[in-house]
């Protein structure tokens, strides 16, 4: 979402090329800063809860621009999105290793990468449809917020928390 949204943010807030190009980098910076602390935190709250946290953070980051659309809020939203993406990347694969049979882990992780790639592919298409049908690229925010909420609800009710607690899984 950040890559395609950057062009619209640049136009909406009349940003220079340099400043606009820093926005996507800011999102990826958080992986370097947060990945190890998140791994430690995951050990304390469990794998499923860490994945759920990432989905809540993603939802919050998508709701902020709906509530307040200004440059500062966009920066905050994209910062939260970068951190939530880091939380997801750090916690999802370890959670999958506890939920899926060992002989199917590789195929499930590959399917996950395919879904991630499809999401990246569909972002510009969703924005194009939003602009064409509703006249606003900003509809991407509630769409992604709804998808995040649905994914969190599915995870909450489909994966048992106690089987994913790191301490219990090692005993």
N, CA, C and O of each residue as an XYZ file, in Angstrom:
684
protein
N       0.824     -1.207      0.000
C       0.000      0.000      0.000
C       0.861      1.261      0.000
O       0.494      2.260     -0.620
N       1.996      1.225      0.686
C       2.808      2.436      0.818
C       3.386      2.856     -0.530
O       3.426      4.043     -0.853
N       3.830      1.886     -1.308
C       4.423      2.216     -2.597
C       3.475      2.985     -3.506
O       3.838      4.028     -4.049
N       2.268      2.473     -3.672
C       1.297      3.138     -4.550
C       0.743      4.394     -3.889
O       0.466      5.378     -4.574
N       0.579      4.377     -2.573
C       0.028      5.542     -1.879
C       0.990      6.726     -1.907
O       0.557      7.876     -1.848
N       2.280      6.455     -1.995
C       3.267      7.530     -1.996
C       3.020      8.528     -3.125
O       3.162      9.735     -2.932
N       2.656      8.029     -4.291
C       2.379      8.938     -5.414
C       1.203      9.868     -5.103
O       1.239     11.058     -5.419
N       0.176      9.316     -4.488
C      -0.988     10.135     -4.141
C      -0.673     11.105     -3.007
O      -1.100     12.259     -3.038
N       0.072     10.641     -2.010
C       0.465     11.501     -0.891
C       1.335     12.646     -1.407
O       1.175     13.792     -0.986
N       2.246     12.335     -2.310
C       3.108     13.365     -2.892
C       2.268     14.446     -3.565
O       2.522     15.639     -3.394
N       1.282     14.024     -4.319
C       0.411     14.970     -5.024
C      -0.465     15.752     -4.037
O      -0.583     16.973     -4.137
N      -1.074     15.042     -3.087
C      -1.996     15.682     -2.144
C      -1.316     16.735     -1.277
O      -1.917     17.760     -0.958
N      -0.064     16.486     -0.894
C       0.625     17.393      0.023
C       1.756     18.161     -0.656
O       2.557     18.818      0.008
N       1.812     18.074     -1.977
C       2.802     18.802     -2.781
C       4.221     18.588     -2.253
O       4.937     19.550     -1.975
N       4.617     17.334     -2.119
C       5.933     16.983     -1.599
C       6.973     16.993     -2.710
O       6.652     16.782     -3.879
N       8.205     17.236     -2.336
C       9.304     17.121     -3.293
C       9.544     15.641     -3.578
O       9.113     14.776     -2.816
N      10.230     15.361     -4.675
C      10.564     13.973     -5.005
C      11.382     13.326     -3.896
O      11.161     12.167     -3.544
N      12.317     14.072     -3.355
C      13.188     13.545     -2.300
C      12.384     13.132     -1.077
O      12.558     12.029     -0.559
N      11.520     13.998     -0.622
C      10.712     13.686      0.563
C       9.759     12.528      0.282
O       9.610     11.633      1.114
N       9.124     12.538     -0.865
C       8.197     11.461     -1.212
C       8.918     10.118     -1.287
O       8.359      9.098     -0.884
N      10.129     10.102     -1.788
C      10.883      8.852     -1.902
C      11.372      8.337     -0.560
O      11.718      7.161     -0.448
N      11.410      9.175      0.450
C      11.805      8.732      1.785
C      10.676      7.981      2.499
O      10.936      7.206      3.419
N       9.447      8.202      2.089
C       8.301      7.575      2.773
C       8.370      6.053      2.714
O       8.266      5.424      3.767
N       8.538      5.417      1.549
C       8.635      3.948      1.552
C       9.841      3.433      2.333
O       9.758      2.388      2.979
N      10.952      4.152      2.282
C      12.132      3.732      3.022
C      11.863      3.734      4.522
O      12.344      2.863      5.247
N      11.094      4.712      4.980
C      10.757      4.821      6.383
C      10.028      3.566      6.862
O      10.248      3.108      7.983
N       9.177      3.020      6.032
C       8.421      1.824      6.398
C       9.359      0.637      6.579
O       9.205     -0.132      7.528
N      10.325      0.479      5.684
C      11.225     -0.661      5.751
C      12.304     -0.505      6.820
O      12.888     -1.497      7.254
N      12.569      0.701      7.239
C      13.534      0.954      8.295
C      13.140      0.243      9.586
O      14.000     -0.197     10.350
N      11.849      0.135      9.820
C      11.379     -0.442     11.076
C      11.754     -1.902     11.235
O      11.875     -2.384     12.361
N      11.942     -2.623     10.126
C      12.362     -4.021     10.262
C      13.732     -4.091     10.922
O      13.953     -4.907     11.816
N      14.639     -3.245     10.489
C      15.987     -3.242     11.078
C      15.953     -2.852     12.550
O      16.715     -3.385     13.356
N      15.077     -1.931     12.894
C      15.024     -1.414     14.264
C      14.277     -2.357     15.205
O      14.673     -2.520     16.360
N      13.215     -2.971     14.728
C      12.289     -3.670     15.630
C      12.353     -5.195     15.603
O      11.787     -5.825     16.497
N      12.995     -5.811     14.647
C      12.859     -7.266     14.501
C      13.344     -8.051     15.724
O      12.651     -8.969     16.163
N      14.482     -7.729     16.273
C      14.984     -8.481     17.432
C      14.136     -8.215     18.677
O      13.760     -9.172     19.355
N      13.816     -6.953     19.012
C      12.939     -6.746     20.175
C      11.575     -7.435     20.031
O      11.018     -7.918     21.017
N      11.049     -7.479     18.830
C       9.756     -8.142     18.621
C       9.891     -9.639     18.841
O       8.993    -10.262     19.406
N      10.993    -10.224     18.405
C      11.215    -11.643     18.650
C      11.249    -11.959     20.134
O      10.700    -12.972     20.567
N      11.888    -11.103     20.913
C      11.935    -11.280     22.369
C      10.536    -11.124     22.960
O      10.115    -11.912     23.807
N       9.823    -10.097     22.500
C       8.458     -9.847     22.975
C       7.549    -11.028     22.645
O       6.696    -11.399     23.452
N       7.725    -11.619     21.467
C       6.914    -12.766     21.056
C       7.092    -13.922     22.036
O       6.141    -14.647     22.328
N       8.303    -14.089     22.537
C       8.545    -15.143     23.517
C       7.759    -14.946     24.798
O       7.506    -15.908     25.524
N       7.369    -13.717     25.085
C       6.629    -13.425     26.315
C       5.117    -13.527     26.144
O       4.418    -13.967     27.056
N       4.608    -13.123     24.982
C       3.146    -13.101     24.815
C       2.623    -14.221     23.921
O       1.411    -14.404     23.818
N       3.498    -14.963     23.282
C       3.082    -16.064     22.429
C       3.021    -15.662     20.962
O       2.904    -14.487     20.614
N       3.103    -16.667     20.133
C       3.170    -16.441     18.688
C       1.852    -15.942     18.113
O       1.831    -14.975     17.352
N       0.758    -16.594     18.470
C      -0.542    -16.169     17.951
C      -0.868    -14.750     18.391
O      -1.349    -13.948     17.592
N      -0.612    -14.437     19.647
C      -0.915    -13.099     20.148
C      -0.064    -12.040     19.456
O      -0.513    -10.910     19.264
N       1.154    -12.398     19.084
C       2.016    -11.448     18.374
C       1.475    -11.205     16.962
O       1.469    -10.071     16.484
N       1.023    -12.269     16.300
C       0.412    -12.106     14.968
C      -0.862    -11.261     15.096
O      -1.105    -10.376     14.276
N      -1.660    -11.531     16.109
C      -2.867    -10.730     16.328
C      -2.524     -9.260     16.578
O      -3.208     -8.366     16.080
N      -1.478     -9.020     17.341
C      -1.031     -7.650     17.583
C      -0.700     -6.945     16.267
O      -1.041     -5.777     16.080
N      -0.044     -7.650     15.369
C       0.297     -7.033     14.079
C      -0.960     -6.663     13.298
O      -0.997     -5.628     12.634
N      -1.969     -7.491     13.375
C      -3.219     -7.203     12.655
C      -3.958     -6.021     13.267
O      -4.548     -5.214     12.548
N      -3.929     -5.918     14.583
C      -4.535     -4.763     15.253
C      -3.789     -3.488     14.866
O      -4.404     -2.464     14.570
N      -2.453     -3.564     14.870
C      -1.658     -2.399     14.494
C      -1.921     -1.992     13.036
O      -2.013     -0.805     12.724
N      -2.039     -2.980     12.158
C      -2.342     -2.682     10.754
C      -3.696     -1.995     10.639
O      -3.844     -1.033      9.886
N      -4.678     -2.483     11.377
C      -6.001     -1.873     11.351
C      -5.939     -0.427     11.827
O      -6.518      0.462     11.203
N      -5.240     -0.195     12.925
C      -5.088      1.173     13.447
C      -4.417      2.059     12.407
O      -4.842      3.191     12.180
N      -3.369      1.540     11.777
C      -2.655      2.356     10.785
C      -3.534      2.688      9.585
O      -3.353      3.731      8.957
N      -4.467      1.828      9.264
C      -5.372      2.088      8.138
C      -6.521      3.011      8.536
O      -7.085      3.694      7.681
N      -6.870      3.042      9.803
C      -7.962      3.910     10.255
C      -7.511      5.359     10.457
O      -8.306      6.281     10.279
N      -6.264      5.563     10.820
C      -5.782      6.928     11.081
C      -5.999      7.883      9.900
O      -6.529      8.975     10.104
N      -5.610      7.509      8.670
C      -5.824      8.452      7.558
C      -7.298      8.693      7.236
O      -7.646      9.709      6.634
N      -8.160      7.763      7.635
C      -9.597      7.965      7.439
C     -10.085      9.044      8.395
O     -10.896      9.894      8.028
N      -9.586      9.001      9.617
C     -10.021      9.949     10.643
C      -9.378     11.318     10.478
O     -10.042     12.343     10.631
N      -8.088     11.333     10.166
C      -7.340     12.585     10.042
C      -6.422     12.473      8.832
O      -5.400     11.789      8.886
N      -6.775     13.127      7.769
C      -5.930     13.059      6.579
C      -5.087     14.313      6.475
O      -5.482     15.313      5.875
N      -3.908     14.225      7.081
C      -2.901     15.269      6.916
C      -1.544     14.570      6.857
O      -1.432     13.378      7.142
N      -0.522     15.329      6.486
C       0.779     14.711      6.258
C       1.329     14.055      7.521
O       1.878     12.955      7.453
N       1.193     14.704      8.659
C       1.687     14.131      9.915
C       1.009     12.805     10.222
O       1.660     11.845     10.633
N      -0.283     12.759     10.024
C      -1.035     11.540     10.296
C      -0.631     10.418      9.327
O      -0.558      9.251      9.712
N      -0.375     10.783      8.085
C       0.080      9.782      7.117
C       1.429      9.210      7.552
O       1.646      8.001      7.471
N       2.325     10.066      8.008
C       3.629      9.576      8.478
C       3.469      8.645      9.675
O       4.127      7.608      9.755
N       2.601      9.017     10.597
C       2.343      8.167     11.763
C       1.723      6.846     11.327
O       2.128      5.784     11.800
N       0.751      6.903     10.437
C       0.087      5.688      9.949
C       1.075      4.763      9.251
O       1.058      3.553      9.480
N       1.937      5.321      8.401
C       2.897      4.490      7.692
C       3.974      3.962      8.628
O       4.518      2.884      8.389
N       4.295      4.698      9.691
C       5.228      4.197     10.703
C       4.615      3.001     11.419
O       5.267      1.969     11.579
N       3.373      3.135     11.847
C       2.687      2.015     12.512
C       2.574      0.835     11.562
O       2.743     -0.311     11.977
N       2.293      1.101     10.294
C       2.194      0.032      9.303
C       3.535     -0.675      9.139
O       3.576     -1.901      9.042
N       4.627      0.076      9.106
C       5.954     -0.535      9.001
C       6.282     -1.410     10.195
O       6.841     -2.496     10.048
N       5.930     -0.930     11.378
C       6.169     -1.718     12.591
C       5.266     -2.950     12.604
O       5.712     -4.039     12.967
N       4.015     -2.788     12.216
C       3.106     -3.943     12.207
C       3.544     -4.980     11.182
O       3.402     -6.181     11.410
N       4.072     -4.521     10.058
C       4.587     -5.457      9.062
C       5.783     -6.225      9.625
O       5.929     -7.421      9.372
N       6.630     -5.546     10.380
C       7.760     -6.208     11.026
C       7.267     -7.233     12.038
O       7.775     -8.353     12.085
N       6.287     -6.858     12.846
C       5.717     -7.788     13.826
C       5.189     -9.028     13.115
O       5.421    -10.149     13.568
N       4.489     -8.838     12.019
C       3.939     -9.966     11.264
C       5.049    -10.839     10.680
O       4.994    -12.065     10.778
N       6.046    -10.214     10.078
C       7.120    -10.991      9.468
C       7.914    -11.785     10.496
O       8.374    -12.891     10.212
N       8.074    -11.226     11.681
C       8.827    -11.921     12.720
C       8.016    -13.068     13.321
O       8.588    -14.099     13.674
N       6.718    -12.914     13.443
C       5.914    -13.877     14.205
C       5.134    -14.895     13.381
O       4.788    -15.957     13.900
N       4.853    -14.612     12.141
C       3.964    -15.497     11.383
C       4.597    -16.859     11.095
O       3.971    -17.888     11.347
N       5.806    -16.883     10.581
C       6.422    -18.173     10.266
C       6.620    -19.050     11.501
O       6.348    -20.249     11.431
N       7.084    -18.502     12.637
C       7.158    -19.354     13.829
C       5.787    -19.892     14.265
O       5.692    -21.024     14.740
N       4.737    -19.095     14.108
C       3.408    -19.587     14.454
C       3.005    -20.726     13.521
O       2.459    -21.736     13.966
N       3.272    -20.565     12.245
C       2.906    -21.595     11.272
C       3.603    -22.910     11.587
O       3.015    -23.976     11.402
N       4.837    -22.856     12.056
C       5.554    -24.098     12.358
C       4.905    -24.886     13.487
O       5.112    -26.095     13.591
N       4.130    -24.229     14.325
C       3.432    -24.936     15.402
C       2.043    -25.418     14.998
O       1.491    -26.315     15.636
N       1.483    -24.845     13.964
C       0.113    -25.148     13.577
C       0.049    -26.192     12.463
O      -0.910    -26.960     12.387
N       1.047    -26.223     11.613
C       1.032    -27.059     10.416
C       1.919    -28.285     10.637
O       2.947    -28.207     11.309
N       1.510    -29.405     10.068
C       2.337    -30.609     10.122
C       3.690    -30.334      9.488
O       3.796    -29.594      8.510
N       4.724    -30.944     10.062
C       6.089    -30.669      9.603
C       6.292    -30.967      8.126
O       7.064    -30.274      7.463
N       5.617    -31.985      7.595
C       5.800    -32.328      6.184
C       5.113    -31.346      5.238
O       5.320    -31.417      4.027
N       4.298    -30.429      5.770
C       3.601    -29.460      4.933
C       4.066    -28.016      5.155
O       3.548    -27.094      4.525
N       5.024    -27.823      6.032
C       5.466    -26.460      6.371
C       5.967    -25.714      5.144
O       5.584    -24.565      4.925
N       6.813    -26.341      4.345
C       7.385    -25.658      3.172
C       6.293    -25.204      2.214
O       6.341    -24.084      1.706
N       5.317    -26.057      1.965
C       4.253    -25.680      1.020
C       3.356    -24.594      1.602
O       2.900    -23.720      0.865
N       3.095    -24.628      2.899
C       2.264    -23.596      3.519
C       2.993    -22.253      3.529
O       2.387    -21.218      3.250
N       4.280    -22.260      3.846
C       5.054    -21.015      3.829
C       5.151    -20.450      2.410
O       5.110    -19.234      2.221
N       5.279    -21.330      1.413
C       5.291    -20.886      0.019
C       3.944    -20.295     -0.358
O       3.891    -19.273     -1.043
N       2.859    -20.914      0.073
C       1.526    -20.372     -0.177
C       1.389    -19.000      0.473
O       0.795    -18.092     -0.109
N       1.932    -18.846      1.666
C       1.900    -17.552      2.344
C       2.632    -16.483      1.552
O       2.161    -15.349      1.461
N       3.774    -16.828      0.978
C       4.513    -15.875      0.141
C       3.725    -15.528     -1.114
O       3.760    -14.390     -1.581
N       3.013    -16.515     -1.663
C       2.166    -16.259     -2.823
C       1.049    -15.273     -2.471
O       0.773    -14.342     -3.228
N       0.414    -15.482     -1.325
C      -0.655    -14.581     -0.888
C      -0.105    -13.177     -0.655
O      -0.750    -12.192     -1.014
N       1.064    -13.081     -0.066
C       1.701    -11.773      0.147
C       1.971    -11.088     -1.193
O       1.734     -9.889     -1.340
N       2.460    -11.843     -2.158
C       2.723    -11.286     -3.492
C       1.420    -10.848     -4.164
O       1.384     -9.814     -4.831
N       0.363    -11.623     -3.991
C      -0.931    -11.245     -4.574
C      -1.459     -9.964     -3.940
O      -2.062     -9.133     -4.619
N      -1.233     -9.808     -2.657
C      -1.653     -8.588     -1.972
C      -0.923     -7.386     -2.551
O      -1.531     -6.348     -2.812
N       0.374     -7.531     -2.750
C       1.156     -6.443     -3.338
C       0.693     -6.157     -4.768
O       0.645     -5.003     -5.194
N       0.359     -7.199     -5.491
C      -0.116     -7.058     -6.862
C      -1.486     -6.379     -6.916
O      -1.746     -5.555     -7.793
N      -2.349     -6.731     -5.978
C      -3.719     -6.210     -5.994
C      -3.843     -4.778     -5.474
O      -4.821     -4.099     -5.786
N      -2.880     -4.309     -4.694
C      -2.942     -2.948     -4.153
C      -3.203     -1.893     -5.214
O      -4.157     -1.126     -5.082
N      -2.387     -1.827     -6.263
C      -2.643     -0.829     -7.307
C      -3.971     -1.036     -8.035
O      -4.613     -0.073     -8.455
N      -4.374     -2.288     -8.180
C      -5.655     -2.560     -8.845
C      -6.809     -2.068     -7.984
O      -7.756     -1.469     -8.495
N      -6.735     -2.316     -6.681
C      -7.790     -1.855     -5.768
C      -7.855     -0.331     -5.780
O      -8.942      0.246     -5.813
N      -6.702      0.318     -5.754
C      -6.695      1.787     -5.794
C      -7.271      2.291     -7.111
O      -8.028      3.261     -7.123
N      -6.922      1.648     -8.211
C      -7.476      2.057     -9.506
C      -8.991      1.921     -9.532
O      -9.691      2.797    -10.041
N      -9.491      0.833     -8.989
C     -10.948      0.644     -8.928
C     -11.600      1.687     -8.024
O     -12.677      2.197     -8.331
N     -10.940      1.999     -6.909
C     -11.491      3.009     -5.995
C     -11.549      4.370     -6.670
O     -12.536      5.093     -6.531
N     -10.503      4.718     -7.396
C     -10.473      6.009     -8.088
C     -11.518      6.031     -9.201
O     -12.238      7.017     -9.361
N     -11.598      4.952     -9.964
C     -12.533      4.879    -11.091
C     -13.982      4.880    -10.624
O     -14.815      5.593    -11.186
N     -14.287      4.095     -9.612
C     -15.683      3.924     -9.193
C     -16.152      4.913     -8.137
O     -17.333      5.258     -8.094
N     -15.240      5.374     -7.285
C     -15.665      6.256     -6.196
C     -14.937      7.592     -6.196
O     -15.263      8.478     -5.407
N     -13.966      7.739     -7.065
C     -13.271      9.003     -7.184
C     -12.232      9.284     -6.118
O     -11.737     10.407     -6.029
N     -11.879      8.274     -5.288
C     -10.917      8.529     -4.217
C     -10.010      7.322     -4.001
O     -10.479      6.203     -3.795
N      -8.729      7.569     -4.052
C      -7.758      6.519     -3.784
C      -7.754      6.132     -2.307
O      -7.293      5.047     -1.954
N      -8.258      7.003     -1.448
C      -8.221      6.787     -0.001
C      -9.124      5.640      0.458
O      -9.058      5.233      1.618
N      -9.956      5.122     -0.427
C     -10.791      3.969     -0.064
C      -9.950      2.732      0.227
O     -10.437      1.765      0.812
N      -8.686      2.768     -0.185
C      -7.793      1.657      0.110
C      -7.644      1.466      1.620
O      -7.461      0.341      2.086
N      -7.720      2.549      2.381
C      -7.543      2.452      3.830
C      -8.659      1.647      4.507
O      -8.347      0.727      5.263
N      -9.940      1.948      4.274
C     -10.955      1.112      4.916
C     -10.982     -0.317      4.371
O     -11.315     -1.250      5.103
N     -10.636     -0.496      3.107
C     -10.609     -1.851      2.544
C      -9.566     -2.692      3.258
O      -9.854     -3.813      3.676
N      -8.353     -2.163      3.402
C      -7.300     -2.909      4.087
C      -7.603     -3.050      5.581
O      -7.242     -4.062      6.181
N      -8.251     -2.071      6.185
C      -8.630     -2.184      7.597
C      -9.622     -3.325      7.787
O      -9.498     -4.110      8.727
N     -10.595     -3.416      6.906
C     -11.599     -4.489      6.996
C     -10.941     -5.848      6.794
O     -11.241     -6.797      7.519
N     -10.055     -5.948      5.826
C      -9.345     -7.216      5.591
C      -8.535     -7.607      6.824
O      -8.502     -8.780      7.194
N      -7.887     -6.642      7.459
C      -7.096     -6.923      8.663
C      -7.986     -7.381      9.810
O      -7.635     -8.312     10.535
N      -9.122     -6.740      9.976
C     -10.062     -7.130     11.036
C     -10.567     -8.542     10.807
O     -10.609     -9.348     11.737
N     -10.954     -8.848      9.569
C     -11.453    -10.198      9.254
C     -10.373    -11.254      9.484
O     -10.656    -12.331     10.008
N      -9.141    -10.946      9.092
C      -8.042    -11.891      9.304
C      -7.800    -12.114     10.799
O      -7.565    -13.242     11.231
N      -7.856    -11.038     11.582
C      -7.649    -11.161     13.031
C      -8.759    -11.990     13.674
O      -8.491    -12.820     14.543
N      -9.982    -11.771     13.257
C     -11.108    -12.553     13.801
C     -10.947    -14.021     13.447
O     -11.143    -14.895     14.290
N     -10.592    -14.289     12.204
C     -10.384    -15.670     11.783
C      -9.298    -16.327     12.626
O      -9.481    -17.441     13.117
N      -8.167    -15.644     12.797
C      -7.065    -16.191     13.582
C      -7.466    -16.393     15.041
O      -7.130    -17.408     15.650
N      -8.172    -15.439     15.584
C      -8.594    -15.511     16.981
C      -9.435    -16.752     17.255
O      -9.303    -17.386     18.302
N     -10.303    -17.092     16.301
C     -11.214    -18.210     16.536
C     -10.763    -19.528     15.910
O     -11.369    -20.566     16.175
N      -9.728    -19.513     15.096
C      -9.327    -20.752     14.434
C      -8.051    -21.371     15.008
O      -7.805    -22.560     14.806
N      -7.245    -20.595     15.712
C      -6.002    -21.116     16.275
C      -6.052    -20.937     17.780
O      -6.258    -19.831     18.279
N      -5.863    -22.028     18.495
C      -5.901    -21.973     19.951
C      -4.656    -21.284     20.489
O      -3.538    -21.559     20.053
N      -4.866    -20.391     21.434
C      -3.742    -19.629     22.002
C      -2.814    -20.525     22.802
O      -1.596    -20.355     22.742
N      -3.357    -21.470     23.544
C      -2.513    -22.255     24.434
C      -1.540    -23.149     23.678
O      -0.472    -23.467     24.203
N      -1.878    -23.560     22.465
C      -0.949    -24.408     21.720
C       0.168    -23.590     21.098
O       1.129    -24.154     20.574
N       0.056    -22.259     21.147
C       1.064    -21.420     20.514
C       1.952    -20.682     21.509
O       2.835    -19.924     21.108
N       1.730    -20.891     22.772
C       2.589    -20.225     23.752
C       3.982    -20.835     23.668
O       4.145    -22.049     23.790
N       4.962    -20.004     23.464
C       6.337    -20.448     23.255
C       6.819    -21.323     24.404
O       7.475    -22.337     24.165
N       6.510    -20.959     25.636
C       6.975    -21.717     26.787
C       6.340    -23.101     26.813
O       7.016    -24.083     27.119
N       5.038    -23.196     26.493
C       4.372    -24.486     26.506
C       4.824    -25.369     25.369
O       4.874    -26.590     25.516
N       5.159    -24.768     24.220
C       5.537    -25.577     23.064
C       6.915    -26.209     23.227
O       7.228    -27.180     22.538
N       7.737    -25.684     24.117
C       9.080    -26.240     24.296
C       9.136    -27.272     25.412
O      10.186    -27.874     25.637
N       8.017    -27.492     26.121
C       8.035    -28.476     27.208
C       7.460    -29.791     26.770
O       7.398    -30.732     27.561
